[in-house]
Amino acid sequence: MEIDRVGVNGIALPLVVSDKANGRQHTVALADLGVDLPAAYKGTHMSRFLEALENWNKELNYQGLKQLLLDVKTRLKARRAYACFRFTYFLPKTAPVSGIQGLAGYACALTGELAEDKPEMRLDLEVPVMTVCPCSKAISREGAHAQRAMVRLSLRMNGFVWIEELVEVAEAAGSSPVYPVLKREDEKYVTEHSFAKPCFVEDVVRGAALSMEERPQISWFRVEVESLESIHPHNAFACIERTRG
């Protein structure tokens, strides 16, 4: 039988990604590499995947990923080559009042598949936000329940999109961004401003999806928001998926 994909996964390696403020950012990734295997072949050559990685410049951009996929496809004599890199992208975040900075890490994955000359690529990232429940605020004499929500963005592109811009899309849809370092004056600010913008999980997913639709370089996207409920034993979620015509 033909095998759709065979290869190696969980390869740890250093990685260089594009950084809007500094040009380049060094991080660490876990990589998966694979190819298709025709029925006439018993098995693939696992060492050739590692040789392709060793020969690669470790720069994760369109040209770099295309070069790697083409090399894998050629070395393995395959019709299709696949690669996925899961990494943490770091951004400095400044507390809203004290101005103290801390590093926030965002889980990202870039996946590429090459069959002909042009690779298909998909970017995934997860951004935490804070949400305040509008219903709880409306019926309570004091306060309202608040929680973290995870905004998960997936997109295919026909042009370049900064990870920083996607983080902003997610954070703008919630009641408040999440900060790595907060002093008391910052907590007061975040509490008051988030309570002034309560939102359900449905509000967050709609807000993020509308922002994604406004970007012509995104050809397809999926937004999923999961609210990590603070007063329920279950979570709430909402999802929107769109393909640009």
C-alpha positions, -999 to 999 in steps of 0.1 A, spaced: 0 0 0 10 36 -6 18 55 26 6 91 28 34 104 50 64 87 66 94 104 83 108 116 116 94 139 143 103 156 176 137 168 163 150 196 186 170 223 169 178 260 171 158 282 148 158 318 135 125 335 129 115 370 116 111 396 144 93 429 136 113 450 160 147 434 158 148 417 124 156 382 137 148 362 168 166 331 179 144 303 195 143 265 198 119 243 178 107 207 176 106 197 139 87 170 120 97 160 85 80 136 62 73 124 26 49 102 8 60 66 0 47 48 -31 35 12 -28 66 -1 -47 89 11 -19 93 -9 13 106 19 34 121 54 34 157 65 43 153 81 78 189 95 79 183 117 48 158 138 67 184 146 93 210 153 66 186 178 50 181 196 83 219 197 89 223 212 54 196 238 61 204 274 73 178 271 101 160 303 90 122 298 91 108 321 64 91 314 30 123 310 11 140 290 38 112 265 43 108 261 5 145 253 2 142 227 30 111 211 15 127 209 -20 159 194 -5 139 167 14 118 160 -17 149 156 -38 169 135 -13 140 111 -7 129 110 -44 94 118 -32 64 135 -48 54 154 -17 75 167 12 62 179 46 77 199 75 63 213 107 82 235 132 67 241 167 84 269 185 79 296 211 79 332 199 89 358 225 76 394 227 85 420 254 53 433 270 52 465 290 29 468 321 3 495 314 11 518 344 44 509 360 61 504 326 79 472 339 87 448 310 85 410 309 88 385 282 57 368 269 60 335 250 35 324 224 32 289 212 35 288 174 37 263 146 46 267 109 37 238 86 47 235 50 39 210 23 55 209 -12 41 189 -41 49 210 -71 70 242 -71 50 264 -47 47 252 -11 15 255 9 21 269 43 0 272 75 8 293 106 -8 284 140 -4 304 172 -21 306 206 -26 338 225 -39 341 261 -63 369 269 -85 379 298 -123 380 296 -149 393 320 -184 377 318 -210 403 308 -238 382 323 -221 379 357 -214 417 357 -250 424 349 -266 403 377 -240 409 404 -240 437 429 -202 434 433 -178 424 406 -181 396 380 -162 364 373 -132 367 350 -109 341 335 -82 335 309 -92 325 274 -70 310 248 -73 325 213 -60 300 187 -54 314 152 -47 293 121 -41 309 87 -28 303 52 -13 333 35 -7 347 0 15 374 15 36 381 47 19 385 81 39 394 112 33 373 143 32 405 163 1 417 143 -17 384 150 -10 387 187 -26 422 186 -56 408 167 -62 382 195 -56 406 224 -78 433 210 -107 409 209 -106 401 246 -114 421 277 -77 427 283 -42 414 273 -24 391 297 9 405 311 39 386 324 47 412 351 22 434 370 25 457 400 -4 468 421 -11 499 400 -11 477 369 -35 453 384 -59 481 392 -57 494 356 -62 459 341 -91 452 364 -110 484 357 -103 484 319 -113 448 315 -145 453 335 -153 482 312 -151 457 283 -169 424 293 -172 398 265 -185 364 260 -165 337 241 -187 345 211 -177 382 212 -140 373 213 -142 349 183 -162 374 162 -139 402 170 -108 383 161 -124 368 129 -134 403 117 -98 415 120 -86 385 101 -110 392 73 -96 427 69 -62 414 60 -60 406 22 -28 386 26 -47 359 45 -64 334 21 -79 311 48 -82 313 85 -97 295 115 -102 312 149 -110 292 180 -115 307 214 -116 285 245 -126 302 278 -110 285 308 -140 290 330 -133 301 366 -167 291 381 -176 261 360 -161 226 358 -162 228 320 -148 253 294 -167 272 268 -156 275 232 -165 292 198 -150 288 164 -151 306 130 -135 294 98 -134 313 65 -119 309 30 -113 341 11 -132 338 -23 
